[in-house]
Amino acid sequence: MKDRFPASVLRWLFDSERGATDRLLPRWIFLRALGLIYYSAFFSLVFQIRGLIGPLGILPAGEYLQALAERFGHAGYWYAPTLLWFSSSAHMVSGICWAGMIASLLLVLNFWPRGTLAICFVCFLSFVSAAQDFSGYQSDGMLLEAGFLGMFFAPRGFRPRWGEAIPPSRASLFLLIWECFRIYFESGIAKIMGGDSQWRHFTALHEY
């Protein structure tokens, strides 16, 4: 019994077949919304990424990655996990945005959710890892975390529809809710501890 108890708990948490069958509609809406957020991120980048981290940009990704390679050797790949290690040309930096845009639209259309989420995640991580001063914002980390968890939250298959046969695992659902709670909680604590009188006196909504 002792050996079977942990195994049953793990199956209850991670096995999709025992997942939350009452969360199919929220999952469908969440994944469509996530696809639109990814699309907006890549759409805004495609017009400016060459000027930001392209070969003639403000902070060229190629020079940054070369400096990492000289300093850390092969460990530089882990320090900055990005497809731009293969090439940091203008076509490549634009290409990751176009690939992300196409994948995000396919996600909105509910085509191969796990695969398109993986493509979006890799493309956005490739930008964030090489963008230097142009990344590292809270929103970048939020999108990367939600996108990573979304790969486990999404149903399998190329055209899963509602994914009735593959409900979301309880672990992925909990982690997404935990991310949402953590962001709001930490943001509130930071504002209160920072001495913002509007947040201390609960009058922020009077201004915003």
Buried (B, 14 or more C-beta within 10 A) or exposed (E): EEEEEEEEEEEEBBBBEBBBEEBBEEBBEBBBEBBBBBBEBBEEBBEBBBEBBBBEBEBBBBBBBEEBBEEEEEEBBEEBBBBBBEEBBBEBBBBBBEBBBBBBBBBBEBBBBBBBBBBBBBBBBBBBBBBBEBBEEEEBBBBBBBBBBBBBBBBEBEEBEEBEEBBBBBBBBEBBEEBEEEBEEEEEEEBEEEEEEEBEEEEBEEEE
